[in-house]
């Protein structure tokens, strides 16, 4: 499972012009689920996202998490994170989990973020063509991949 985590001032997610998710200060997370991922990866990744110390303290040092500052998390599914670009110029998405597998794990990841203590969680709409407006802060962008923690 992969996540691109960005520190944001705010973000909005729209589907067909309708607002489906709106987040304030905190983190914006693009989540990719690959074949073979399980609830264990979702739990591990959610814990890491919630405790990731990428927010600035009073000394302007990245030392705080969204839990420390009671900030928000917006989570959007993104199968393209699982792109394989090893051959040619057209990405292959063969490693991305099928929707019937990915959607329950996406929903479980959202629940895990809430269970870790994030009170305000916004989301996109799984499988939809979403238009996303994000106001980055920093910018701070971190790539997390559960495969790297298994090695």
Secondary structure, 3 states (H helix, E strand, C coil): CEEEEEEEEEEEEEECCEEEEEECCEEEEEEECECCCCHHHHHHHHHHHHHCCCEECCCCCEEECHHHHCCEEEEEECHHHHCECCCCCCCECCCECCHHHHHHHHHHHHHHHHHCCCCCEEECCCCCCEEEEEEEEEEEEEEEEHHHHHC
